[in-house]
Amino acid sequence: MAKSTILLALIVVSLSPLQSQTTIQMMKERGVYTLPCTVNGLKLRFVLDTGAGQVTISVVEALFMLKNGYLDEDDIRGTSFARLANGEVTQNTEVLLRVIEIGDLRLQNVTASIIHSLAAPLLLGQSAIERLGVVELDGELLKITPNSITRSPTSTTPGGVKSILRGYHAVYPNTPLYDTPDNEGRIITQCQGMIYVFGPGGNGYVRVRYGNHTGFVRLGSVK
């Protein structure tokens, strides 16, 4: 009986890393592998580049994200310089990406560079990869055994009611932002992309910031 118990314990221990593993289906495009990522609520495809020091996006994506509320001016951190493979030094803009979602994994506050080129590829570099945990390539599959990654932005109370953790979260398109936590409130604006949740607002609402506005949105509008 004791031997069976020990054997069962060993099997459970050996299987636990596999149970926590996240597998991402990649796609081979023009000789490189790309994978789906969601950045501040915006769905994009990144090239997996283990040789790149940072996550990079082109000025095209950056302008789109700023215009549509996926980035705000507070996320822009300044200027940096990088040396290209041909020896040329290029000037980039440092930006903070509040949330990158890869499968069911979430990375918060990832440093990235905006490349001042219209044709620059989106690269998932080491500023994100090294925080994921153990990363393995198996053909077109990316297998990740995470360290301490938050797998879900929501939790469930004992009564089964969804609660939202403080921080950045995506919302459904055209989500109304109210000045009071009820249906009688005035609509300040409509939210797109990401909002910052401060905490519960009462009556099934959460208190949030969207751009320069602060107000309340319905809990069910938060993804």
C-alpha positions in Angstrom: 0.0 0.0 0.0 2.8 2.4 0.9 4.6 1.6 -2.3 1.5 2.4 -4.4 1.1 5.7 -2.6 4.7 6.7 -3.3 4.4 5.6 -7.0 1.2 7.7 -7.3 2.9 10.7 -5.8 5.8 10.4 -8.2 3.5 10.3 -11.1 1.7 13.4 -10.0 5.0 15.3 -9.5 6.3 14.2 -12.9 3.1 15.3 -14.6 2.6 18.7 -12.9 4.9 20.6 -15.3 3.0 19.2 -18.3 -0.3 20.3 -16.8 0.8 23.9 -16.4 2.4 24.1 -19.8 0.9 26.5 -22.4 1.1 25.5 -26.1 0.9 28.2 -28.8 0.4 27.3 -32.5 2.8 29.4 -34.6 2.8 30.1 -38.3 5.8 30.1 -40.6 5.7 33.2 -42.8 8.6 34.1 -45.2 11.0 31.9 -43.3 10.2 33.1 -39.8 7.8 32.0 -37.1 5.0 34.3 -36.0 2.6 33.9 -33.1 -0.6 35.6 -32.0 -0.3 38.1 -29.2 -2.7 40.6 -27.7 -1.1 43.9 -26.7 -3.2 46.2 -24.5 -6.3 44.5 -26.0 -5.2 44.8 -29.6 -4.6 41.5 -31.5 -1.3 41.4 -33.4 1.1 38.8 -34.8 4.7 38.9 -33.7 7.9 37.3 -35.0 9.4 35.2 -32.3 13.0 36.5 -32.2 15.1 35.2 -29.3 18.1 37.3 -30.6 16.2 40.6 -30.1 16.7 42.4 -26.8 13.3 44.0 -26.7 9.8 43.7 -28.0 9.6 46.1 -31.0 6.7 47.6 -33.0 6.7 49.8 -36.0 5.6 53.4 -36.0 2.5 52.3 -38.0 1.2 50.1 -35.1 2.2 52.7 -32.5 0.2 55.5 -34.2 -2.8 53.2 -34.6 -2.6 52.3 -30.9 -2.3 55.9 -29.8 -5.2 57.0 -32.0 -7.5 54.2 -30.8 -6.8 54.2 -27.1 -4.5 51.1 -26.9 -1.6 53.4 -25.8 -1.6 56.8 -24.1 1.0 59.5 -23.8 1.9 58.3 -20.3 3.2 55.0 -21.8 5.9 56.8 -23.9 9.1 56.8 -21.9 11.7 58.6 -24.1 14.3 57.9 -26.7 16.8 55.0 -27.1 19.4 54.0 -29.6 20.2 50.6 -31.1 22.9 49.3 -33.4 21.7 47.3 -36.4 23.4 44.2 -37.8 25.0 46.4 -40.5 26.6 48.7 -37.9 24.1 51.5 -38.4 22.8 53.2 -35.2 19.1 54.0 -35.2 17.0 56.1 -32.9 13.9 54.5 -31.4 11.2 55.5 -28.9 10.8 53.6 -25.7 7.3 52.7 -24.7 5.7 50.7 -21.9 3.2 48.0 -23.0 0.9 47.5 -20.1 -0.3 44.0 -21.0 0.9 41.4 -23.4 -1.3 38.3 -23.6 0.2 35.1 -25.1 -2.3 32.3 -25.0 -3.6 32.2 -21.4 -0.4 34.0 -20.1 -0.3 37.7 -19.2 2.9 39.8 -19.0 2.5 43.3 -17.4 4.6 46.4 -18.0 6.8 45.2 -20.8 9.4 47.6 -22.2 9.3 47.9 -25.9 10.8 50.0 -28.7 8.9 51.8 -31.4 11.0 51.5 -34.6 10.9 54.7 -36.7 10.2 52.8 -39.9 7.0 52.0 -41.7 8.2 48.5 -42.7 9.7 47.4 -39.3 8.5 44.0 -38.2 6.8 43.3 -34.9 9.3 41.3 -32.8 8.8 39.4 -29.6 12.2 39.8 -28.0 13.9 39.0 -24.7 12.1 41.8 -22.7 9.1 39.5 -23.0 10.5 36.0 -23.7 12.8 35.9 -20.6 9.8 36.6 -18.4 7.7 33.7 -19.7 9.6 30.9 -18.1 11.0 27.8 -19.9 10.3 28.2 -23.7 10.7 25.2 -26.1 10.2 25.0 -29.9 8.6 21.9 -31.3 8.1 22.4 -35.0 5.4 25.1 -35.3 4.4 24.7 -31.6 5.8 27.1 -28.9 5.7 25.3 -25.5 5.9 27.5 -22.4 6.3 26.3 -18.9 5.6 29.6 -17.0 7.2 30.7 -13.8 4.9 33.2 -12.0 2.6 34.4 -14.8 -1.0 35.5 -14.1 -3.2 33.3 -16.2 -6.4 35.2 -15.9 -7.3 38.8 -15.2 -10.5 37.7 -13.4 -11.2 35.7 -10.3 -14.4 34.2 -9.0 -15.9 34.9 -5.6 -17.3 32.0 -3.5 -20.8 32.9 -4.8 -19.6 32.4 -8.4 -19.6 36.2 -9.3 -16.8 37.4 -11.5 -14.5 40.0 -9.9 -12.0 42.1 -11.6 -8.4 42.5 -10.4 -6.9 46.0 -10.3 -4.9 46.9 -13.4 -5.2 47.1 -17.1 -8.0 45.2 -18.8 -9.6 45.0 -22.2 -13.2 46.0 -22.8 -15.7 45.3 -25.5 -15.9 47.9 -28.3 -18.0 51.0 -27.5 -18.3 50.3 -23.8 -20.0 53.3 -22.1 -18.0 55.1 -19.4 -20.5 56.6 -16.9 -20.0 59.4 -14.4 -21.9 57.4 -11.7 -22.2 53.6 -11.1 -25.7 53.2 -12.3 -27.8 53.2 -15.5 -29.0 56.8 -14.7 -25.5 58.2 -15.0 -24.3 60.4 -17.8 -22.2 58.7 -20.5 -18.8 60.5 -20.6 -17.4 58.7 -23.5 -17.2 55.2 -25.1 -14.2 53.0 -24.3 -12.1 51.1 -26.9 -9.2 48.8 -26.2 -7.8 49.1 -22.7 -9.0 50.6 -19.4 -7.3 50.8 -16.0 -9.5 49.4 -13.2 -9.1 51.0 -9.8 -11.5 48.6 -8.0 -15.2 47.9 -7.4 -17.6 50.8 -8.0 -20.7 49.3 -6.6 -24.0 48.1 -8.2 -22.2 45.8 -10.6 -19.8 48.5 -11.8 -16.0 49.0 -11.5 -14.2 52.4 -11.2 -11.8 52.9 -14.1 -9.6 55.4 -16.0 -9.8 55.6 -19.8 -7.4 58.1 -21.3 -8.0 61.4 -19.5 -11.4 60.3 -18.2 -12.3 58.6 -14.9 -15.7 57.0 -14.3 -17.5 53.7 -14.1 -18.2 50.8 -16.5 -20.4 47.7 -16.1 -18.5 44.7 -14.8 -19.8 42.6 -17.6 -18.2 44.9 -20.2 -14.7 44.0 -19.0 -13.1 41.0 -20.6 
